[in-house]
Amino acid sequence: MLKGKTILFGVTGSIAAYKSVDIIRRLIAEGAVVNVVMTEAACRFIPPYTFEIITGMSVYKDLFGDSFSHINLPKEADLLIIAPATANTINKFACGIADNLLTSIWLAYEGVALMAPAMNSRMYRNPIVKKSRVELSGLGVRFIGPAEGGLACGEEGIGRMAEASDVVEAAITALTPKDLAGHRILVTAGPTIEPMDPVRFISNRSSGKMGFAIARAALRRGADVTLISGPTSLRPPDGAAMVYVESADDMEKAVLKDLRKSTSLIMAAAVSDFTPSVINKSKLRKSEITTLKLKETRDILKKVSVQKGKRIFIGFAAETGKNIENAKKKLKDKKLDLIVLNDVSEKGAGFGVDTNIVTIIDKKGSAKEYSLMKKLDVANIILDGLLNLKA
Ligand SMILES: Cc1cc2nc3c(=O)[nH]c(=O)nc-3n(C[C@H](O)[C@H](O)[C@H](O)COP(=O)(O)O)c2cc1C
């Protein structure tokens, strides 16, 4: 995702400096070249040697060591990340003090900047620090975190540096071209659960990973995303408007509510086809459950197809076996623009895994088969398809 990108990575004097090792490793794994700049205080918390080992390059520390690195490093960078960002450096950035290599770089840098603050809660809430954050946000700096929780000083509260995965996600988002800007995409994901009594339900094996990958890829590409999700254990993608639902009925209501403001609908949820005919108010005794009576749920795509207008509708067909004819029929019946067929019985495809094997069929009936790939890559192919339909 970051191949060919050069990231200038500033580390400042916080106990969270050790966490930047993991962030930098992940950025390198995504293909980025990472130049590390450390403040004097940062070097008290973690030896520069650690970063030299993981990047395979010298660490920049001294404003007067390598003449013009404060001018040349920012010129070569596609992105500047400061993680952890101390209160001191945030304040200096906000008022333009350039008294070390990192703060001098900041004044010569003209691109996108991300900052992951880490500090004690009282420092974070300090009005001067707050003013600096507001000032920098106004200049386009994107702050990631901080989170609430246990702090290194032993106190609890806001000030924990964001997780490595969140910083890397923000970096990828910052560097991904925004070809979906202006699109408002409604994505559904996960299973639905259909209660039979207060403790039992019927459901399916959907993990939500495919829908969440679509939401994440669309956000990276600049779309506004509403993600309607059945129960899953997945972390919501940063920036998505999340709507959590349980039953097929809830999901239908949520789709109908959000469709109006959407330009596209991608139904990746595995909506239950059946629901118990009766929901018992109290827990059924074992002896009472000899037969479970079911009724069909309403078909959400069919129901919303009357409101399609110029919207793009993309659906999924999870099949056991490559049943292309069935998928084509579903595409036609539900007035879809594209249907994504996946054979959930194939190894590496379908529920719970991070990969998928899909065939994408369009309205003209042409079917394109793809080999095993990450769900995030499948998501991007689906979004490319959406863009092509729009063009
Ligand atoms: C043990 C210890 C932990 C510290 N942790 C933080 C921190 O998490 N965040 C912060 O803003 N300052 C922290 N400080 C204070 C900074 O290190 C100090 O303000 C320093 O001048 C920051 O310099 P820099 O911004 O140039 O890196 C800590 C200081 C000590 C002694």
Ligand as a Chemical Component Dictionary entry (heavy atoms), coordinates in Angstrom:
data_LIG
# 
_chem_comp.id                   LIG 
_chem_comp.type                 NON-POLYMER 
_chem_comp.pdbx_formal_charge   0 
_chem_comp.three_letter_code    LIG 
# 
loop_
_chem_comp_atom.comp_id 
_chem_comp_atom.atom_id 
_chem_comp_atom.alt_atom_id 
_chem_comp_atom.type_symbol 
_chem_comp_atom.charge 
_chem_comp_atom.model_Cartn_x 
_chem_comp_atom.model_Cartn_y 
_chem_comp_atom.model_Cartn_z 
_chem_comp_atom.pdbx_ordinal 
LIG C1  C1  C 0 9.686  9.806  32.481 1  
LIG C2  C2  C 0 9.199  10.905 31.605 2  
LIG C3  C3  C 0 8.143  10.665 30.763 3  
LIG C4  C4  C 0 7.647  11.666 29.925 4  
LIG N1  N1  N 0 6.594  11.388 29.108 5  
LIG C5  C5  C 0 6.085  12.385 28.382 6  
LIG C6  C6  C 0 4.952  12.118 27.553 7  
LIG O1  O1  O 0 4.458  11.012 27.454 8  
LIG N2  N2  N 0 4.448  13.152 26.833 9  
LIG C7  C7  C 0 4.961  14.413 26.888 10 
LIG O2  O2  O 0 4.430  15.305 26.238 11 
LIG N3  N3  N 0 6.058  14.678 27.642 12 
LIG C8  C8  C 0 6.622  13.692 28.382 13 
LIG N4  N4  N 0 7.722  13.959 29.153 14 
LIG C9  C9  C 0 8.319  15.306 29.099 15 
LIG C10 C10 C 0 9.129  15.505 27.835 16 
LIG O3  O3  O 0 10.107 14.498 27.714 17 
LIG C11 C11 C 0 9.751  16.888 27.834 18 
LIG O4  O4  O 0 8.730  17.859 27.761 19 
LIG C12 C12 C 0 10.738 17.086 26.730 20 
LIG O5  O5  O 0 11.244 18.395 26.784 21 
LIG C13 C13 C 0 10.124 16.829 25.367 22 
LIG O6  O6  O 0 11.058 17.178 24.371 23 
LIG P1  P1  P 0 10.747 16.958 22.829 24 
LIG O7  O7  O 0 9.374  17.443 22.578 25 
LIG O8  O8  O 0 11.772 17.772 22.143 26 
LIG O9  O9  O 0 10.928 15.511 22.557 27 
LIG C14 C14 C 0 8.247  12.949 29.953 28 
LIG C15 C15 C 0 9.354  13.172 30.770 29 
LIG C16 C16 C 0 9.813  12.174 31.584 30 
LIG C17 C17 C 0 10.994 12.459 32.466 31 
# 
loop_
_chem_comp_bond.comp_id 
_chem_comp_bond.atom_id_1 
_chem_comp_bond.atom_id_2 
_chem_comp_bond.value_order 
_chem_comp_bond.pdbx_ordinal 
LIG C1  C2  SING 1  
LIG C2  C3  SING 2  
LIG C2  C16 DOUB 3  
LIG C3  C4  DOUB 4  
LIG C4  N1  SING 5  
LIG C4  C14 SING 6  
LIG N1  C5  DOUB 7  
LIG C5  C6  SING 8  
LIG C5  C8  SING 9  
LIG C6  O1  DOUB 10 
LIG C6  N2  SING 11 
LIG N2  C7  SING 12 
LIG C7  O2  DOUB 13 
LIG C7  N3  SING 14 
LIG N3  C8  DOUB 15 
LIG C8  N4  SING 16 
LIG N4  C9  SING 17 
LIG N4  C14 SING 18 
LIG C9  C10 SING 19 
LIG C10 O3  SING 20 
LIG C10 C11 SING 21 
LIG C11 O4  SING 22 
LIG C11 C12 SING 23 
LIG C12 O5  SING 24 
LIG C12 C13 SING 25 
LIG C13 O6  SING 26 
LIG O6  P1  SING 27 
LIG P1  O7  DOUB 28 
LIG P1  O8  SING 29 
LIG P1  O9  SING 30 
LIG C14 C15 DOUB 31 
LIG C15 C16 SING 32 
LIG C16 C17 SING 33 
# 
